[in-house]
Amino acid sequence: MKRLITEFIHDQYKNNKLKGYINGSTVSVDLTGFTVMTEKLMKQVVGGAEILSDIINSVFNRAVSTVYLNGGYVTSINGFGKYRCYL
């Protein structure tokens, strides 16, 4: 199931804590040339978009899992390659 809000925010809301502060770090990742690469794969290879999706998911799933394993959370994912992570 896809998380729409973090467990931290959910827990705060359940405890009627509707505002506050948190210290942390952020990570922003962007794939340069992603659109061009996608277009070339889709034109030249049957199932190119699916192949690219599998590759990107295998790379970023490890990063996202690491964020969660260290008590962090991902607040947004835009397209395939842009995650906003907080540790």
C-alpha positions as CSV (number, residue, x, y, z in Angstrom):
1,M,0.0,0.0,0.0
2,K,1.3,3.5,-0.9
3,R,1.8,5.8,2.1
4,L,-0.1,9.1,1.6
5,I,1.3,10.6,4.8
6,T,4.1,9.5,7.1
7,E,3.6,7.5,10.2
8,F,5.0,10.4,12.2
9,I,2.4,12.8,10.9
10,H,-0.3,10.2,11.4
11,D,0.7,9.6,15.0
12,Q,0.9,13.4,15.7
13,Y,-2.5,13.9,14.2
14,K,-4.0,11.1,16.3
15,N,-2.6,12.8,19.4
16,N,-4.1,16.1,18.3
17,K,-0.7,17.7,17.7
18,L,-1.6,19.7,14.7
19,K,1.6,21.8,14.4
20,G,5.2,21.6,15.5
21,Y,8.8,21.3,14.4
22,I,11.2,18.5,13.5
23,N,14.9,18.6,12.9
24,G,16.2,16.7,10.0
25,S,18.0,16.5,6.7
26,T,16.6,16.5,3.2
27,V,17.7,14.7,0.1
28,S,16.6,15.7,-3.4
29,V,17.4,13.4,-6.4
30,D,17.0,14.2,-10.1
31,L,17.9,12.2,-13.1
32,T,19.5,14.3,-15.8
33,G,18.4,13.2,-19.3
34,F,15.6,11.0,-18.1
35,T,13.1,12.2,-20.6
36,V,15.5,11.8,-23.6
37,M,16.5,8.3,-22.3
38,T,12.8,7.3,-22.0
39,E,12.0,8.6,-25.5
40,K,14.9,6.7,-27.0
41,L,14.0,3.4,-25.2
42,M,10.4,3.7,-26.2
43,K,11.3,4.2,-29.9
44,Q,14.1,1.6,-30.1
45,V,13.1,-1.2,-27.7
46,V,9.8,-3.1,-27.3
47,G,8.8,-2.6,-23.7
48,G,11.5,0.1,-23.3
49,A,9.5,2.2,-20.8
50,E,9.0,-0.9,-18.6
51,I,12.7,-1.7,-18.8
52,L,13.6,1.8,-17.7
53,S,11.0,1.7,-14.9
54,D,12.5,-1.6,-13.6
55,I,16.0,-0.1,-13.6
56,I,15.0,3.1,-11.8
57,N,12.9,1.2,-9.3
58,S,15.7,-1.1,-8.5
59,V,18.0,1.9,-7.9
60,F,15.7,4.0,-5.9
61,N,13.9,1.3,-3.9
62,R,17.3,0.6,-2.2
63,A,17.7,4.3,-1.3
64,V,14.1,4.6,-0.1
65,S,14.4,1.4,2.0
66,T,17.6,2.8,3.6
67,V,15.8,6.0,4.5
68,Y,13.0,4.0,6.2
69,L,15.5,1.7,8.0
70,N,17.2,4.7,9.5
71,G,13.9,6.2,10.9
72,G,13.4,8.7,8.1
73,Y,10.6,9.0,5.6
74,V,9.9,10.0,2.1
75,T,7.4,12.9,1.7
76,S,7.1,13.0,-2.1
77,I,7.9,11.1,-5.2
78,N,7.6,13.0,-8.5
79,G,7.8,10.9,-11.7
80,F,10.2,8.1,-11.5
81,G,13.3,9.8,-10.2
82,K,12.6,12.6,-7.8
83,Y,12.3,11.6,-4.1
84,R,12.2,14.0,-1.2
85,C,13.5,12.2,1.8
86,Y,13.9,13.2,5.5
87,L,16.3,11.5,7.9
